């Protein structure tokens, strides 16, 4: 069974959640009968390779994101149709082409529609309309639709009358072999001690409610917050730095990709704060769950489903303050619940088997 994967920057993973998904599917391929081919953006890799972790790599000389992303996906799809038995499409940006594709190919299409991109605040109204159109075509012409969260699955059923396969993301790739002394050394480099700070990590976008978290901690000067993100990427982030960097209990750090540093910070925080309000099952949330720390998440259906309603949830700065200040919440039990759910549902070996079962379904 030859399976092509399209819609991402490619492998090795160097961008986001879908790229990590592809990396882990390839890494955890347990079947000699499955041969992956991953379509990669030639613009993003200086060293092209023929094979990566047993998967073939095919290159398209376009950017996988931005204005060229739709054409990138379409060209990848056309090339994949000639060489594969099944095509796994991640995201819907190229799915506007599927009515044409179906005129010349009957290859099996398995499509992960991602997190309802047309609802994200970062897109203008025309981009949202296009993404909604592409989503509609994905559901109509795909043989199997994948939803990464029950909230997404319910939407697909309500909106289109289609039952989708529910497969989340994994997160155990972030776990590192560090002892506490090594963690303490990393913490000390940031002026931190174990359990004396809360932690947030995300892209700095309004839909991730960074402003709500920062507002809450600006009103709790005795509580320390470390927040990691791409602050200089948008005016929203720059404005937040200007407004909140003057608060001595709030430490705003640039994006961090070193897994050892992130392991130390996640393992030793008192609370992990997750403000995402869109996007289905969010990779950063399931990653954090593996560290067994209490999680306080924005109150939306996606976060509640991901944490099986066992985290703590906020919708405002006052609600977040109330949770952190509570002496009635069993935060130790909350952390244990998060770890148990992550181990049961979000290991990549489990996710890979779920995908593999779809190719011959």
KELO-106666 format. One record per residue (C-alpha): residue in three letters; x, y, z. Coordinates in Angstrom, 1 decimal, always signed. Each point is the difference from the previous one (the first is absolute). Layout:
<pts>
+------+--------+--------+--------+
! type !     px !     py !     pz !
+------+--------+--------+--------+
!  ALA !      X !      Y !      Z !
...
+------+--------+--------+--------+
</pts>
This chain:
<pts>
+------+--------+--------+--------+
! type !     px !     py !     pz !
+------+--------+--------+--------+
!  UNK !   +0.0 !   +0.0 !   +0.0 !
!  UNK !   +1.6 !   +3.2 !   -1.2 !
!  UNK !   -1.3 !   +3.0 !   +2.0 !
!  UNK !   +0.9 !   +3.6 !   -0.9 !
!  UNK !   -0.2 !   +2.7 !   +2.6 !
!  UNK !   -0.6 !   +3.6 !   -1.3 !
!  UNK !   -0.8 !   +3.4 !   +1.5 !
!  UNK !   +3.0 !   +0.6 !   +2.3 !
!  UNK !   +3.4 !   +1.6 !   -0.3 !
!  UNK !   +1.4 !   -3.5 !   +0.2 !
!  UNK !   +2.5 !   -2.1 !   +2.0 !
!  UNK !   +2.1 !   +0.4 !   +2.1 !
!  UNK !   -2.6 !   +1.9 !   +1.9 !
!  UNK !   +0.9 !   +3.7 !   +0.4 !
!  UNK !   -3.2 !   +1.9 !   +0.1 !
!  UNK !   -3.2 !   -1.0 !   +1.8 !
!  UNK !   -2.5 !   -2.6 !   +1.1 !
!  UNK !   -0.6 !   -1.7 !   -3.3 !
!  UNK !   +3.7 !   -0.3 !   -0.7 !
!  UNK !   +0.5 !   -1.6 !   +3.4 !
!  UNK !   -2.9 !   -2.4 !   -0.9 !
!  UNK !   +1.7 !   -1.0 !   -3.2 !
!  UNK !   +3.3 !   -0.5 !   +1.7 !
!  UNK !   -1.6 !   -2.3 !   +2.6 !
!  UNK !   -2.1 !   -2.0 !   -2.5 !
!  UNK !   +3.2 !   -0.7 !   -2.0 !
!  UNK !   +2.0 !   -0.8 !   +3.2 !
!  UNK !   -2.6 !   -2.4 !   +1.4 !
!  UNK !   -0.9 !   -1.8 !   -3.2 !
!  UNK !   -0.2 !   -3.6 !   +1.1 !
!  UNK !   -1.2 !   -1.6 !   -3.2 !
!  UNK !   +2.3 !   -1.3 !   -2.8 !
!  UNK !   -3.1 !   +0.3 !   -2.2 !
!  UNK !   -0.2 !   +3.8 !   +0.3 !
!  UNK !   +2.4 !   +2.2 !   -1.9 !
!  UNK !   -0.3 !   +3.7 !   +0.7 !
!  UNK !   +0.9 !   +2.8 !   -2.4 !
!  UNK !   +0.2 !   +3.5 !   +1.5 !
!  UNK !   -0.4 !   +3.0 !   -2.2 !
!  UNK !   +2.4 !   +2.8 !   +1.2 !
!  UNK !   +0.5 !   +3.6 !   -0.9 !
!  UNK !   +3.3 !   +0.4 !   -1.8 !
!  UNK !   +0.1 !   +3.6 !   +1.2 !
!  UNK !   +0.3 !   -1.1 !   +3.7 !
!  UNK !   +2.8 !   -2.6 !   -0.3 !
!  UNK !   +3.6 !   +0.7 !   -1.0 !
!  UNK !   +0.9 !   -3.7 !   -0.1 !
!  UNK !   -2.3 !   -2.2 !   -2.0 !
!  UNK !   -0.1 !   -3.7 !   +0.8 !
!  UNK !   -1.6 !   -2.9 !   -1.7 !
!  UNK !   -1.0 !   -1.8 !   +3.2 !
!  UNK !   -0.9 !   +1.1 !   +3.5 !
!  UNK !   -0.6 !   -2.6 !   +2.8 !
!  UNK !   -1.0 !   -2.5 !   -2.7 !
!  UNK !   -2.4 !   +2.4 !   -1.8 !
!  UNK !   +0.7 !   +1.3 !   -3.5 !
!  UNK !   +0.2 !   +3.7 !   -0.4 !
!  UNK !   -1.4 !   +2.0 !   -3.0 !
!  UNK !   +0.7 !   +3.7 !   -0.4 !
!  UNK !   -2.1 !   +2.8 !   -1.5 !
!  UNK !   +1.7 !   +3.3 !   -0.7 !
!  UNK !   -2.5 !   +2.2 !   +1.7 !
!  UNK !   -0.6 !   +1.2 !   +3.5 !
!  UNK !   -2.4 !   -2.1 !   +2.1 !
!  UNK !   -1.4 !   +3.0 !   +1.8 !
!  UNK !   -1.2 !   +3.4 !   -1.0 !
!  UNK !   -1.2 !   +1.0 !   -3.5 !
!  UNK !   +1.5 !   -3.1 !   -1.7 !
!  UNK !   -1.5 !   -2.6 !   +2.3 !
!  UNK !   -3.0 !   -0.8 !   -2.1 !
!  UNK !   +2.0 !   -0.6 !   -3.1 !
!  UNK !   +2.5 !   -1.9 !   +2.0 !
!  UNK !   -2.7 !   -2.4 !   +1.2 !
!  UNK !   -1.5 !   -0.3 !   -3.5 !
!  UNK !   +3.3 !   -0.9 !   -1.6 !
!  UNK !   +0.8 !   -2.5 !   +2.8 !
!  UNK !   -3.4 !   -1.6 !   -0.5 !
!  UNK !   +0.4 !   -0.4 !   -3.7 !
!  UNK !   +3.5 !   -1.5 !   +0.4 !
!  UNK !   -1.2 !   -2.3 !   +2.8 !
!  UNK !   -2.9 !   -1.3 !   -2.0 !
!  UNK !   +2.4 !   -1.6 !   -2.5 !
!  UNK !   +2.1 !   -1.8 !   +2.6 !
!  UNK !   -2.2 !   -1.0 !   +3.0 !
!  UNK !   -2.9 !   -2.2 !   +0.9 !
!  UNK !   -1.3 !   +2.5 !   +2.6 !
!  UNK !   +0.6 !   +3.6 !   +0.8 !
!  UNK !   -0.1 !   +1.5 !   +3.5 !
!  UNK !   -0.8 !   +3.7 !   -0.3 !
!  UNK !   +0.7 !   +2.2 !   +3.0 !
!  UNK !   -2.0 !   +3.2 !   +0.0 !
!  UNK !   -2.5 !   +1.2 !   -2.5 !
!  UNK !   +1.7 !   +2.8 !   -1.9 !
!  UNK !   +0.5 !   -2.1 !   -3.2 !
!  UNK !   -3.3 !   -1.8 !   +0.2 !
!  UNK !   -1.7 !   +2.6 !   -2.2 !
!  UNK !   +1.6 !   -2.0 !   -2.8 !
!  UNK !   -1.6 !   -3.3 !   +0.9 !
!  UNK !   -3.0 !   +0.3 !   -2.4 !
!  UNK !   +2.6 !   +0.2 !   -2.9 !
!  UNK !   +2.1 !   -2.7 !   +1.6 !
!  UNK !   -2.9 !   -2.4 !   +0.1 !
!  UNK !   -0.4 !   +0.3 !   -3.8 !
!  UNK !   +3.2 !   -1.9 !   -0.6 !
!  UNK !   +0.8 !   -1.9 !   +3.3 !
!  UNK !   -1.9 !   -2.3 !   +2.2 !
!  UNK !   +2.9 !   -0.4 !   +2.5 !
!  UNK !   -1.1 !   -0.3 !   +3.6 !
!  UNK !   +0.1 !   +3.4 !   +1.8 !
!  UNK !   +0.3 !   +0.2 !   +3.7 !
!  UNK !   -0.3 !   +3.6 !   +1.2 !
!  UNK !   +0.7 !   +1.5 !   +3.4 !
!  UNK !   -1.9 !   +3.3 !   -0.2 !
!  UNK !   +2.0 !   +1.6 !   +2.9 !
!  UNK !   -1.7 !   +2.4 !   +2.4 !
!  UNK !   -2.7 !   +1.8 !   -2.0 !
!  UNK !   +2.4 !   +2.5 !   -1.5 !
!  UNK !   -2.7 !   +2.2 !   -1.3 !
!  UNK !   -0.9 !   +1.0 !   +3.6 !
!  UNK !   +3.4 !   +1.3 !   +0.9 !
!  UNK !   +0.2 !   +3.7 !   +0.7 !
!  UNK !   +3.4 !   +0.3 !   -1.8 !
!  UNK !   -1.7 !   -0.4 !   -3.5 !
!  UNK !   -1.8 !   +2.8 !   -1.8 !
!  UNK !   -3.6 !   -0.6 !   -1.2 !
!  UNK !   +1.1 !   -1.1 !   -3.5 !
!  UNK !   +2.5 !   -2.5 !   +1.3 !
!  UNK !   -2.7 !   -1.3 !   +2.4 !
!  UNK !   -2.4 !   -0.5 !   -2.9 !
!  UNK !   +2.6 !   -1.8 !   -2.0 !
!  UNK !   +0.9 !   -2.3 !   +2.9 !
!  UNK !   -3.6 !   -0.8 !   +0.6 !
!  UNK !   -0.5 !   -0.8 !   -3.7 !
!  UNK !   +3.1 !   -2.3 !   +0.1 !
!  UNK !   -1.3 !   -1.7 !   +3.2 !
!  UNK !   -3.3 !   -0.7 !   -1.7 !
!  UNK !   +1.7 !   -1.6 !   -3.0 !
!  UNK !   +2.3 !   -2.0 !   +2.3 !
!  UNK !   -3.0 !   -1.5 !   +1.8 !
!  UNK !   -1.8 !   -0.6 !   -3.3 !
!  UNK !   +2.8 !   -1.6 !   -2.0 !
!  UNK !   +2.1 !   -1.7 !   +2.7 !
!  UNK !   -0.5 !   -3.7 !   +0.6 !
!  UNK !   +0.8 !   +0.3 !   +3.7 !
!  UNK !   -0.1 !   +3.2 !   +2.1 !
!  UNK !   +2.1 !   +0.3 !   +3.1 !
!  UNK !   -0.9 !   +2.2 !   +2.9 !
!  UNK !   +2.6 !   +0.6 !   +2.8 !
!  UNK !   -2.6 !   +0.8 !   +2.7 !
!  UNK !   -3.5 !   -1.0 !   +0.8 !
!  UNK !   -1.1 !   +3.6 !   -0.3 !
!  UNK !   +1.3 !   +0.0 !   -3.6 !
!  UNK !   -1.7 !   -3.4 !   -0.6 !
!  UNK !   -3.3 !   +1.3 !   +1.2 !
!  UNK !   +0.3 !   +3.1 !   -2.2 !
!  UNK !   +0.7 !   -2.2 !   -3.1 !
!  UNK !   -3.1 !   -2.1 !   +0.8 !
!  UNK !   -2.2 !   +3.0 !   +0.7 !
!  UNK !   +1.2 !   +2.1 !   -3.0 !
!  UNK !   +0.3 !   -2.7 !   -2.6 !
!  UNK !   -1.7 !   -3.1 !   +1.3 !
!  UNK !   +3.3 !   -2.0 !   -0.2 !
!  UNK !   +1.5 !   -2.2 !   +2.6 !
!  UNK !   +3.7 !   +0.5 !   +0.4 !
!  UNK !   +2.8 !   -2.0 !   +1.5 !
!  UNK !   +1.1 !   +1.5 !   +3.4 !
!  UNK !   +3.8 !   -0.1 !   +0.3 !
!  UNK !   +1.8 !   +2.5 !   +2.2 !
!  UNK !   +3.7 !   +1.1 !   +0.0 !
!  UNK !   +2.7 !   -1.6 !   +2.0 !
!  UNK !   +2.3 !   +1.8 !   +2.4 !
!  UNK !   +2.6 !   -2.3 !   +1.6 !
!  UNK !   +2.7 !   +1.0 !   -2.4 !
!  UNK !   +0.7 !   +3.0 !   +2.4 !
!  UNK !   +1.1 !   -2.2 !   +2.9 !
!  UNK !   +3.7 !   +0.2 !   +0.7 !
!  UNK !   +2.3 !   -2.0 !   +2.2 !
!  UNK !   +0.9 !   +2.7 !   +2.6 !
!  UNK !   +0.5 !   -0.4 !   +3.7 !
!  UNK !   -1.0 !   +2.7 !   +2.5 !
!  UNK !   +3.5 !   +1.4 !   +0.4 !
!  UNK !   +0.2 !   +0.5 !   -3.8 !
!  UNK !   -3.5 !   +1.7 !   +0.1 !
!  UNK !   +1.1 !   +2.2 !   +2.9 !
!  UNK !   +3.0 !   +1.2 !   -2.0 !
!  UNK !   -2.2 !   +1.0 !   -2.9 !
!  UNK !   -2.5 !   +1.7 !   +2.4 !
!  UNK !   +2.8 !   +2.0 !   +1.7 !
!  UNK !   +1.1 !   +1.4 !   -3.3 !
!  UNK !   -3.5 !   +1.7 !   -0.2 !
!  UNK !   +0.0 !   +1.0 !   +3.7 !
!  UNK !   -2.6 !   -2.6 !   +0.8 !
!  UNK !   -0.5 !   -2.7 !   +2.6 !
!  UNK !   -2.2 !   -3.1 !   -0.2 !
!  UNK !   -3.7 !   +0.6 !   +0.6 !
!  UNK !   +0.4 !   +3.8 !   +0.5 !
!  UNK !   -1.5 !   +1.0 !   -3.4 !
!  UNK !   -2.8 !   -0.7 !   -2.4 !
!  UNK !   +0.7 !   -0.7 !   -3.7 !
!  UNK !   -1.6 !   +0.9 !   -3.3 !
!  UNK !   +1.3 !   -0.9 !   -3.5 !
!  UNK !   -1.7 !   +0.9 !   -3.3 !
!  UNK !   +0.0 !   +2.1 !   -3.1 !
!  UNK !   -0.9 !   +3.5 !   +1.0 !
!  UNK !   -3.4 !   +0.4 !   -1.6 !
!  UNK !   -3.3 !   +1.4 !   +1.4 !
!  UNK !   -1.8 !   -3.3 !   -0.3 !
!  UNK !   +2.5 !   -1.4 !   +2.4 !
!  UNK !   -1.2 !   +2.4 !   +2.7 !
!  UNK !   +3.5 !   +1.1 !   +1.0 !
!  UNK !   -1.4 !   +3.4 !   +1.1 !
!  UNK !   -2.4 !   -1.7 !   +2.4 !
!  UNK !   +2.8 !   -1.9 !   +1.7 !
!  UNK !   +2.3 !   +3.0 !   +0.2 !
!  UNK !   -2.8 !   +2.1 !   +1.4 !
!  UNK !   -0.6 !   -2.5 !   +2.7 !
!  UNK !   +3.6 !   -0.2 !   +1.1 !
!  UNK !   +0.4 !   +3.8 !   +0.0 !
!  UNK !   -2.6 !   -0.1 !   +2.7 !
!  UNK !   +1.8 !   -2.7 !   +2.0 !
!  UNK !   +3.5 !   +1.6 !   +0.7 !
!  UNK !   +0.9 !   -2.8 !   +2.4 !
!  UNK !   -0.5 !   -2.7 !   -2.7 !
!  UNK !   +2.8 !   -0.5 !   -2.6 !
!  UNK !   -0.8 !   -0.6 !   -3.7 !
!  UNK !   +2.4 !   -1.1 !   -2.7 !
!  UNK !   -1.6 !   +0.3 !   -3.5 !
!  UNK !   +1.9 !   -1.2 !   -3.1 !
!  UNK !   -1.0 !   +1.1 !   -3.5 !
!  UNK !   +0.7 !   +1.8 !   -3.3 !
!  UNK !   -0.6 !   +3.5 !   +1.4 !
!  UNK !   +1.5 !   +2.0 !   -2.8 !
!  UNK !   -2.0 !   -1.8 !   -2.7 !
!  UNK !   -3.1 !   +2.2 !   +0.2 !
!  UNK !   -1.1 !   +3.4 !   +1.3 !
!  UNK !   -2.1 !   -1.9 !   +2.5 !
!  UNK !   +3.1 !   -1.5 !   +1.5 !
!  UNK !   +2.0 !   +3.2 !   +0.0 !
!  UNK !   -2.9 !   +1.8 !   +1.7 !
!  UNK !   -0.1 !   -2.7 !   +2.7 !
!  UNK !   +3.7 !   +0.3 !   +0.7 !
!  UNK !   -0.3 !   +3.8 !   +0.3 !
!  UNK !   -2.9 !   -0.3 !   +2.4 !
!  UNK !   +1.1 !   -2.9 !   +2.2 !
!  UNK !   +3.8 !   -0.1 !   +0.0 !
!  UNK !   +0.1 !   +2.6 !   +2.8 !
!  UNK !   -1.6 !   -2.5 !   +2.4 !
!  UNK !   +2.8 !   -1.6 !   +2.0 !
!  UNK !   -1.9 !   -3.3 !   +0.5 !
!  UNK !   -0.5 !   -0.5 !   -3.7 !
!  UNK !   +2.9 !   -1.4 !   -2.1 !
!  UNK !   -0.6 !   +0.2 !   -3.8 !
!  UNK !   +2.4 !   -2.3 !   -1.9 !
!  UNK !   +0.6 !   -0.4 !   -3.7 !
!  UNK !   -1.1 !   -3.2 !   -1.8 !
!  UNK !   +2.0 !   -3.0 !   +1.3 !
!  UNK !   +0.5 !   -3.3 !   -2.0 !
!  UNK !   +2.7 !   -1.7 !   +2.2 !
!  UNK !   -1.9 !   -3.1 !   +1.3 !
!  UNK !   +2.3 !   -0.3 !   +3.0 !
!  UNK !   -0.8 !   +3.6 !   +1.1 !
!  UNK !   -3.7 !   -0.5 !   -0.6 !
!  UNK !   +0.1 !   -3.3 !   +1.9 !
!  UNK !   +1.5 !   +1.7 !   +3.1 !
!  UNK !   -2.4 !   +2.9 !   -0.2 !
!  UNK !   -3.1 !   -2.2 !   -0.5 !
!  UNK !   +0.9 !   -2.5 !   +2.7 !
!  UNK !   +0.6 !   +2.6 !   +2.7 !
!  UNK !   -2.8 !   +2.5 !   -0.5 !
!  UNK !   -2.7 !   +0.3 !   +2.6 !
!  UNK !   -2.7 !   +0.4 !   -2.7 !
!  UNK !   -0.1 !   -0.3 !   -3.8 !
!  UNK !   -2.2 !   +2.6 !   -1.6 !
!  UNK !   -1.6 !   -0.8 !   -3.4 !
!  UNK !   -2.0 !   +2.8 !   -1.5 !
!  UNK !   -0.9 !   -1.4 !   -3.5 !
!  UNK !   -3.6 !   +0.5 !   -0.9 !
!  UNK !   +0.1 !   -1.5 !   -3.5 !
!  UNK !   +1.6 !   -2.7 !   -2.0 !
!  UNK !   -1.2 !   -3.3 !   +1.4 !
!  UNK !   +2.5 !   -2.1 !   +1.9 !
!  UNK !   +3.0 !   +2.2 !   +0.5 !
!  UNK !   +3.4 !   -1.6 !   -0.1 !
!  UNK !   +1.4 !   +2.2 !   +2.8 !
!  UNK !   -2.8 !   -1.0 !   +2.3 !
!  UNK !   +0.5 !   -3.8 !   -0.4 !
!  UNK !   +3.8 !   +0.5 !   +0.3 !
!  UNK !   -0.5 !   +1.8 !   +3.3 !
!  UNK !   -2.2 !   -2.7 !   +1.3 !
!  UNK !   +2.8 !   -2.5 !   +0.0 !
!  UNK !   +1.8 !   +1.9 !   +2.7 !
!  UNK !   -2.6 !   -0.7 !   +2.7 !
!  UNK !   -0.4 !   +3.7 !   +1.0 !
!  UNK !   -3.4 !   +1.7 !   +0.7 !
!  UNK !   -1.4 !   +1.5 !   -3.2 !
!  UNK !   -2.3 !   +3.1 !   -0.1 !
!  UNK !   -1.5 !   +0.2 !   -3.5 !
!  UNK !   -2.2 !   +2.5 !   -1.8 !
!  UNK !   -3.6 !   -1.2 !   +0.3 !
!  UNK !   -1.0 !   -1.3 !   -3.5 !
!  UNK !   -1.2 !   -3.3 !   -1.3 !
!  UNK !   +3.4 !   -1.0 !   -1.5 !
!  UNK !   +1.9 !   +0.4 !   +3.2 !
!  UNK !   -2.6 !   -1.7 !   +2.1 !
!  UNK !   -0.1 !   -3.0 !   -2.4 !
!  UNK !   +3.8 !   -0.2 !   -0.1 !
!  UNK !   +0.2 !   -0.1 !   +3.8 !
!  UNK !   -3.1 !   -2.1 !   +0.5 !
!  UNK !   -1.5 !   +2.9 !   +2.1 !
!  UNK !   +2.5 !   -0.7 !   +2.8 !
!  UNK !   +2.1 !   +3.2 !   -0.3 !
!  UNK !   -0.9 !   +3.4 !   +1.4 !
!  UNK !   -1.6 !   +2.5 !   -2.4 !
!  UNK !   -0.1 !   +3.8 !   -0.3 !
!  UNK !   -1.7 !   +2.6 !   -2.4 !
!  UNK !   +1.2 !   +3.2 !   +1.6 !
!  UNK !   +2.9 !   +1.4 !   +2.1 !
!  UNK !   -2.2 !   +0.0 !   +3.1 !
!  UNK !   -0.9 !   -3.6 !   -0.5 !
!  UNK !   +3.7 !   -0.9 !   -0.4 !
!  UNK !   +0.9 !   +1.9 !   +3.2 !
!  UNK !   -2.8 !   -1.8 !   +1.8 !
!  UNK !   +1.4 !   -3.4 !   -1.0 !
!  UNK !   +3.6 !   +0.7 !   +0.9 !
!  UNK !   -1.0 !   +1.5 !   +3.3 !
!  UNK !   -2.4 !   -2.9 !   +0.9 !
!  UNK !   +0.8 !   -2.2 !   +3.0 !
!  UNK !   -2.8 !   -2.4 !   -0.9 !
!  UNK !   +1.4 !   -1.4 !   -3.2 !
!  UNK !   +2.0 !   -3.2 !   +0.2 !
!  UNK !   +2.8 !   +1.1 !   -2.4 !
!  UNK !   +2.1 !   -3.1 !   +0.7 !
!  UNK !   -2.9 !   -2.3 !   -1.2 !
!  UNK !   -0.4 !   +2.3 !   -3.0 !
!  UNK !   +3.6 !   -0.6 !   -1.0 !
!  UNK !   -0.3 !   -3.7 !   +0.4 !
!  UNK !   -3.1 !   -0.1 !   -2.1 !
!  UNK !   +1.7 !   +1.9 !   -2.8 !
!  UNK !   +2.9 !   -2.5 !   +0.0 !
!  UNK !   -2.3 !   -3.0 !   -0.1 !
!  UNK !   -2.0 !   +1.4 !   -2.9 !
!  UNK !   +3.1 !   +0.9 !   -2.0 !
!  UNK !   +1.5 !   -3.5 !   +0.5 !
!  UNK !   -3.2 !   -1.7 !   -1.0 !
!  UNK !   -1.0 !   +2.2 !   -3.0 !
!  UNK !   +2.9 !   +2.1 !   -1.3 !
!  UNK !   +3.0 !   -2.3 !   -0.6 !
!  UNK !   +1.2 !   +0.1 !   -3.5 !
!  UNK !   +0.2 !   -3.8 !   -0.3 !
!  UNK !   -3.7 !   -0.1 !   +0.6 !
!  UNK !   -0.7 !   +2.9 !   -2.4 !
!  UNK !   +2.1 !   -1.7 !   -2.8 !
!  UNK !   -2.0 !   -3.3 !   +0.3 !
!  UNK !   -3.3 !   +2.0 !   -0.3 !
!  UNK !   +1.2 !   +1.6 !   -3.2 !
!  UNK !   +1.4 !   -3.3 !   -1.4 !
!  UNK !   -3.4 !   -1.7 !   +0.5 !
!  UNK !   -1.6 !   +2.6 !   -2.4 !
!  UNK !   +2.1 !   -0.7 !   -3.1 !
!  UNK !   -1.5 !   -3.3 !   -0.8 !
!  UNK !   -3.5 !   +0.7 !   +1.5 !
+------+--------+--------+--------+
</pts>
